[in-house]
Amino acid sequence: MSTVEQQLDDLKAQITSELPSDISVSSVKYEGPELVVYTRDPKKFAQQGDLIRQLASKLRKRITVRPDPSVLSRPEQAREEIMDVIPDDAGVTDLDFHADTGEVVIEAEKPGMVIGRHGSTLRDITKNVGWTPEVVRTPPIESSTVSNVRSFLKQERDERRDILEKVGRQIHREEMSDDEYVRITTLGCCREVGRASFILSTPETRILIDCGDKPGAEGEVPYLHAPEALGAGPQTIDAVVLTHAHLDHSALIPLLFKYGYDGPIYCTEPTRDMMGLLTLDYLDVAAKEGRAPPYESEQVREAIKHTIPLEYGDVTDIAPDIKLTFHNAGHILGSAVSHFHIGDGLYNVAFSGDIHYEDTRLFNGAVNDFPRVETLVLESTYGGRNDYQTDQEDSEEKLKEVINETYDKGGKVVIPAFAVGRSQEIMLVLEEAMRSGDIPSMPVHLDGMIWEATAIHTTYPEYLRDDLRDRIFHEDENPFLAEEFNHIDAGEEERQDVADGEPCIILSTSGMVTGGPIMSWLGHIGPDPDSTLVFVGYQAQGTLGRRIQNGWDEIPTSEVGAMGSGDGRGTLSLNMDVETVDGFSGHADRAGLENFVKTMNPRPEKVLCVHGDERSTQDLSSALYHDYDMRTFAPKNLETFRFL
């Protein structure tokens, strides 16, 4: 008998001994990090509300209780009884029964009403029908991404259970080594921004954290074939942890499956959906630009199928010697500071991913409250000595001034913005400004992926700032449903109508003017001296956005494509005003990064400053060393740090 089988037998015996004699256990299985207990007495289990919590505390495991399929009532009968238990105001839109696991997935507009106070309604459902309820939110704005991901996972349910059982056995395998060490190997984003990727290794386990792209980078992105990475084969990686969905962190996750990786990806649920949206768009952009894509859409589906979503604050076993906990990073939807607890209190490492320390309109600020962290891997995008951002309130006032001045001239405001995060932040500013009369009410046209990304935000309001979440729960207060917002979905003809029409605001991808619909808007509106182009995000060196920001007013028509009219010399005259409004970044500035470290209690012993150019990482590393007397590093790519 294998060690895992013996473990499960022992657990079954222990659970049986802890339960009242009239509650049976038919089987016990690992599914990913969870222990699943099947019982022929689900109703009795539900009647004792604290029983599962007590078992989880005693066994120190995440426990799910499911009914043995042999005792399930018919779905038609269960449907009626479930609907009798759930309040009508919950807005149930679908019930989906899965007899093989005894689960019923309940989709509702107000999941909280299906859950009930402290889970009381869920327990009532199981008490009445025996089925185990799982609740998901009906998106307030229809999202093809969320719909497609849910449909795909439903279709792949059987294979996904096989994957989870395999992962569960891998997590709970016997530890084989007596050595004690922790290593971090840098595979990208060191003294540069882009291609974030790290290996965290112990004698038992190797975890890959992030796997992103860097546009324009030479050679392999990141260094996956190095001996320290996948050079020894993808099967040497136990798990992948994804901090958030931006492409400089997620773009090459599907590539791992092309190389033969077959293990789990841990991230939050919105990160999973955003990863699907952004990586499929990444392939689409590559095809349009005539570049060979690094992988196919099939590998994106494999990545989604292998994802195990975790919620903030859940302590989860991901290997025999590693527990993972996600905490809000305040950067984009679902972004997570990833805390690794290694061994039995042996060592603790936190990877910040990308963070925003202060609250924004969209998110609560990043969490830095950990029981212990010996080593912190900290982003340094704005870690330079003079990288202090404008106060957000001042930034909002400047944006409103620019909009009012342009409106008075009869022009249009064009804002290039990232689809995820920055666009929703700007939408909230505009909605409030129009509602309060600070700017005139006018159409706000959303082009590119912005509307779809916004729909995903409204699907997961629990990941948003507290007051925003409460507004989304009340449909008539949902700011993203304001009547001024218009989704551009008819392409060039609709853009031409907007360009010929009344004053308005246009939010369009791409944020750095490197392709996408923003190029069309430059063609249509760029020659108009009454209109304004407003940059609200970072413009990287070498991008068209940076060149325009630096004063370019003649754009090669090859950059703009077929949109708009050139002047016969192969250029487009950019006559519109150009403004930059700082302060809307999803990254902490220098003060925010220092405060993130300063307010940690206890502070880490070591800090690795990454994800910033050479000046930023070295400036931040030096400042943290001098101010807080800790060991700091600004590593290069392909360095390995050994701890213990």
N, C-alpha and C positions, 0 to 999 in steps of 0.2 A: 504494500500500500504506500502511495506517495505521501510525502510530508504534508502536502496541502489536503489530501483526502483525510489524513489522520486529524489534522487541525479541524476540519469541518465536522468530523464525527465527534471530536471532543467538544466543539462548540454546541452541537446539537444536544449533547448530553447535559452540558452546563445550562443551556437555555431551558431545557425541559425541567431540570431540577429547580430553576428559579420561578417557573410558572405555576399557577394554581393547577391542581390535578385535573380539572375539567377542560383545560386548554391543551390541545395536542400540537405537536410539531411534526409535519410529514417530511420535510426536507429543509436543508440549509445550503445555500450556494453563495459563492462570491460573484458579484457582477461589478467589474471595475473596483472602485474603492469601497463599495457597499456590501454589507452582508444581508442577503435576502432570506427571510424566514417564511416558509410556506406553512399554512395551518388549515386544518379542517374546521376551525372554530373562529373565523374572522370576526363574527358579531360579538362574541364574548371578549375577544382581544380589544375591540373598540369600546366596549362598555367600561373597561378599566383604562381610562385616558392616559395615565402616567406610566403604564406598563412598558411601552416602547422606550420612553425616555430613560426609565430606570435601567432597562437592559443595556441601552447604548452607553450609559454612564458606567455600568458595572464592567462591560466588556471592552470599553474604550474603542467602539467602532460605530460607524454610521449604519443604522439598521433600517431596513424597509420590510414591512410585513405584508404578505400577499396571501389571498385565499388559494387553497388547493383547488385546481380546476374542477375536481369532482364534486364540489359543494356549491358551485355557482348557480344562481337563479338565471332563467332565460333573459337575454338582453331586453326583449320587448317588455317583460314584466318589470325588470329592474329600471328601465327608462322611466316608466310611469311613477314608480316609487321615488326615484331620485328627484324628478321634477316636483314632486309633492314636498320634498324636504327643502329644496333651494328656493329662496325668496324670488318672487317674480321680477323684482327690480335688478336682479343680478344680470339679466340680459343674456341668458344661455343661448348660444348660436349653434352649438354642435355637441353631440355625445358620441364617442367612438369607443366601442367595446373590444377588448383584446382578451379572448377566452384563455389563450395559452398562458397568460401571466395573471389573469384575474384583475386587470386594470381597466378602468374606464377613464378616458381622457375627456375632460369637460372644458369646452371653450366658452368663455363668457366675457362680456364687455366689462363686468366688474368682478374680477376674480376674488377680491376680498370678501364679497358677500357669499361666495361659494365656500370659501375657507371658513368663515365665521370667526368669532372671537376665540383666540388661542386654538384654532382648528376644530371648534365645536361642531360646525356643520359637516365638515369632512367625516368626523367620527360618527355623526348621526347617519350619514349616507352608508357607511360600512355597517353600522348597527342594523340598519333596515334591510340592506340588500346583500351584504357580504363582499361586494366588489370594492377594490381599492381605488379611490379617486385620485386623479392627477389633474391639476388645473392649469390652463394656459389662457393668456389674454387674447381676446379678439382685437386686432389692431384697429384703433380709432380711425386711422387713415389706411386704406387698403395697401398692403405691401406685397408685391409679387415675390420679393426675396423671402420674407417670412413664410408666405404660403408655400413656395417651392421647397424650402428647407423642411418644413413640417411634413409635406406630402412625401418627400424623398425619404425622410427618416421612418415614416410609417410604412412605406413600401419596402424598405430595407430592414424592417424590424427583426426578422429572424436572424439575418446575418449579423446585425448589430448586437444581438444577445450573445451570439457566439464570440464576437470580438470582446465583449465585456467580460465574459467568463474567462477567456484566455488572459485578458489583462489582470483580472482578479487573482488568478493563479500566479501570475508573474509578480504581482505586488506582494503576495503573502508567501512567497517561496522562502526557503530556509536561508539564513545568512551563512555564507561560506568562509569569509575571511576574518582573521583576527586583527588585521592591520587597522590603523586609524589615521586617516588623512582626508583632507578636503582640498580639491584643486579647482581653480577657475581658469579656463583657457579662452582667450579672446579670438574670435573668428571674424570680427568686423566691428565697425562703428567706433574704432579707437583712433583718436586724433582726426576724426572725420564724422560727418553726419551721413547716415545711410548704412545699409546692409548690417543692421543690428543682429548679432548672433554670438552666443557664448555656450561653452560646455561646462557644466558643473559635475564634477566626478568625485566618487568615493571608491573604496576598494570593491563595493558591491554594485554600484549604480553609476550610469552616465545619463545626465539630463541635458537636452538641448533647449536653451532659452532663446526664443525668437529666431527668425530666419528670413531676413529682409533683403530687398534689392537696393541698389544705388544707381540711379540713372546716369549713364555716361561712364561708369566705372570700367576700367580696363580689366580683362581677364575674368576669373571666376568670382562670383558674388554670392554669398561670402566664401570664405576659404573652406568649403565643405570637404574637399578631397585631401586636406592636410591629414597626416597620421593621427593628430590629436582629435580630428572630427570624424568624418565618415570614411577616412582612409582605411580603417580596419573593417569596414562594412557597416551598412545601416542597422544590421541586427544588433550591433553593440550599443545602440541607443535604447534606453529603457522607456523614455517618455520625452515628449516635447511640451514645453510650456510657452504659451503665447501671451505676452503682456497686453497687446492691443492690436487692432486690425490695420493700422496704417501700413502702407506697402513697404516702407523702409524697415518694418518689423515682420510683416506677414507674407510678402509676395512670393517667397520661394518655399513656403511650407508645403504646397502640393508637389514641388519638385522632389521632396524626400520620398514620396510614394513611387515616383518614377524610378528612383534609385533602389527601391525595394524595401523601404521602411514599412512596417505593418503594425506599429504600436499606437498608443493613445496620444491625443493632443488635449492638454488641459487649458481651458480659457473660460471666460464668462459666456453666458448664452448670447448676449448681444454681440460680443466679439466674434463668436462663431458665425452669426448671420452676416455681420459686416465683412468678415473675411471672405465669405462666399461672394458677396456683391463686388468687393474691390478686386479680388483675384480674377473673376470672370471678366470684369472690365479691363483689367491689365492685359489679358489675352486678346481682347477685342482691339485695344489700342495697338498692340504689337502687330496684329494682322493688318490693320488699316495703314500702319506705317511701313509695311512690307518687311518687318523683321520676323525671323523664325521664333515662335514662342518657345519658352524653355520647357513647357509641359502642355498637356491637353486638358480640356474641361473635365475629362474623366477623373483626372488626378485631384481636381477641386472637389468633386463628389466624394472621392475616397477620403480626403481630409475631413470633410464634414461628417462622414460616416464614422470616423475614428475619434471624433471630438467627444470629450466628457466634460460637460459644462459644470462649473463650480460657482457658488455664490460667494459674495464678500463675507469674510469672517468664518467660513467653514474650514475647520482643520481636517485635512484629507491625506490619508496614506497614499503615496504614489509609487513607493518602492519599499523594500523591506526595512530600509534605514532612513527614509526621508518622508517627512510630512510637509505638505504645501498649504499655505493659507494666502488667499487673495485679499487685498484691501483696496479701497477706492484710490485711484491715482489722480482724479480730477482733470484728466487730459482730454479724452474723448469718451464716447459712450462705451461703457464696459471696460475701460482701461484699468489695469490692476498693477499695484506694487506687489511683487511676488516674494513671499517670505518662506524660506526653506529651513525647517528644523531637522538637523541631521543627527542621526544616532539617538541615543537616549539622553538628550541634553548635551551631546558632544560639541556641536557647533551650530551657529545660525547665520545664514546669509540672506540678505534682502536685495533684490534687483528692482530698482525704481521703475524701470521702463521709462516712459515719458510722464512727467508730473506737472501739475499746476497746484501750487501750495495754497493760494488764496481761493476763496469761493468765487465762482463766476455766475453769470445768469443761468447757465446750464447745469453746473455741477457744484457739489460741495468740494472743498479743497482736499488735497491729498492727505491720506492717513499716514502718520509716522509713529503710531503708538504700538510698539511690539514688546513682548515680555523680554526678549533678548535679541540683539543683533551684534555679532562680532565683526562682520564685514558687510559694508554697504557698497553696491555697485550703482553709481549715481550718474544720471544724465547730466550733461554740461552744455546743452545747446546754447544757452545764454549765460554761460559761466564766466565770460570775459569781464575784466576789471570795470568796464564802462557799460555793461549790458543791463541797464536799468530801463524798464518799460514805462511808458506813460501810464498814469493812473487810469483805470478803465472808465471812471466817471468823466474825466477830462476827454478821453478818447471819444466817448459817446457824444459829448457836447460838440466836439469838432466835426464828427460825422454828420450830426444834425445841421450844423452851420453850412457845410458843403452842400447837403441836399437842398436846404432852403434857398441858397444862392443860385443853384442850378435850376431849381423849379421856377424861380422868379425870372430867369432868362428864357424859360420855355424849353430847357434842355432835358437830357436824360442822364441819370447816374448809372454808370456801369461798374459793378464790383466783381472782380475776379475772386473766387473764394473756393477753398477746399470743400468738397461735398459733405464731408463728415466733420462735425464739430463747429468749425468757423462759420459756416452758412447758418446753422441753427442759432448760434449766438447772435449773429447780425439780424436774423429774422425776429428774435425776441426784442432787440433794441428797436427795430422799425415798428413792430406791432404796438409796443408801449408808447412810442413817440407819436404815432398817429392817433392812438386812443386818447392820449392826453392833450393833443393839439399842438405838440412841439414842432411837428412838421405836418404839411397838408396830407390828407388822405389821398393816396394815388395807388395805381396798380404796382405790385411787386412781382415781377416775372422771374420764375425759378427755372433755370435751364441746366441741362446735364443730369447728373445723378442726384441733384439736391433734394428733389421731392421724394424720391425713393429712400434716401438716407433719413429724411425727416420722418417718413412713415415708420421706419425701424425705431427711431427715437421714441415715438409715441407708443410703440408696442411694449417698451420696457421703461415705463415712468419711474419704477422703483430705483433705477440707476441714476436718476436725475436729481437736481437740487430739491430739497424738501418742499418748498412753496410751489415750485413749478410742477412737481409731481401731483400735488393736491389740485392744481388747476386742470391738469390733463384728466384727472379722475372725473371732473365735472365737464361734460361735453360742451356745454354752452360757454365755458370759460377757457377752453383749450386754445392757447394763443396761436398754435400752428394751423388752426382752422379759421383764422381771421379771413374775412371776405376779400381783403386786398391781395392775398397770395394767389398767384395764377401759375399753374404748371405748364410750361411750354412743352407740348408733346406732338405738334404738327410739323416741326422742323423748319426749313428755310422759309416757307411761305408765311408762317406765323411770325417768324423773326422780322421779316420785311414789313408786315403789318404793324408790329410794335415800333419799328424804327420810323415808320411814316406817321405814327400816331402822336398822342398827347404826352406831356411829361410823365415819366415813370422811373422806377428803379429796376435794374436788371442784376440779379445775382446769378453768376454763371461759373461753371468749371471751365478750364482748369485754373487753380489758384495762382500758379506761377506763369500763366500765359504760355504754356508749352504744348498747346494743342487743345482739341475739344471745341465746344461751341463758343468759347470766348473769342476764338479767332474770327468767327462769323460776325460777332458783335463789333469787333474792331473794324471789320470791313464796312458794316452798315453805318456805324455811328462815329467811328474814329475821325472822319473828316469834319464833323460838326463842331465849330468853336463854342457853341452854347452848352455842350454836354461835358461831362466830367468822368474820368476814369479814376476810381478810388482803390488804392491798394490797402488791404486790411491785414495782410499776412506776409510772412517772410518771403522774400524773392531771392532765391539762391543764385550764386555766382554762375554766369553762363546762360541763364534763362532769358527769354525775351522780356519777361516781366522786369528783371533787374536792369536790362538795357533801357527799357522805356522809363523806368524809375530814375535812371541816371541821365535822362535827357534826350534819348533817341526820339525823333519825330518823323523820321522817314523809315517805314518798315517795308522790307522786300515783300513783294506780293507772293513770293514762294512761301513765306512764313504764314501769310494770311490764307493762302489757298485760293480757291476760285471765288471767294466771297468778296464783295465790295469792288470798287473800281480803282485801278491803278492810274498813274498819270502818264503812261506811255513809256516811262523809263524803268518800269518794273518795280516801282515803289508805290506805297500808299502813304499819303500825308496824314499824319496824326495831329489834327488841329485841336482836338478836345483838350481841356485842362487835365492835368495829372496831379493827383493828391495822394499822400501817404498818411494813413491814420494808424499809428501804432497803438498797442494796448489790448488787442483782441487775441493775442497769441494763446495757444493751448499749453504753452510751456511756461514754467516758472522762470522769472528773470534772475539775475545774480542775487538779489536780496532774498527772493523766494527760496532759491536753492540753499543759501546759507541758513535761512530760518528753518528749513526742513531738517537740516542736520542739528542746528543749535537746540531745537526744542525736543529732539529725541531724548528719551530718558529710560535706560542709560544710553549714552552715545556709543556709536560703534568704535571699535579699536582701530579699524582700517577702513579707508574709503578709496575705491577705484573710480576715478573721474573719466567717464566715457561719453560717447555720443555728443561730440562737439569738436570744432576744429582745434588745431594744435594750440593756438593762443588761449582759447576758452578753457580747455581741459587743464592746461598748465597753470593758468591764472587761478582757477577754482581750487585746484589741488594745493597750490602754494598758500592760498588764503585760509583754507581749512586747517592746514598744518600749523600755520602761525597763530590762528585765533583759538583753536581748540586742542592743540597739542596732541593730535592723532597722526598716525602714520597714513600718508596719502600717496597716491600714485596716479600718473597720467599714462596708462599703458599704451603700447603699440599693438597692432594686430599680430596675432600668432605668438603672444606671450602667455606663459603659464605661471600662475601664482599658487604656491603650495602653502596650506595652512596646517598647523599642528605638526 
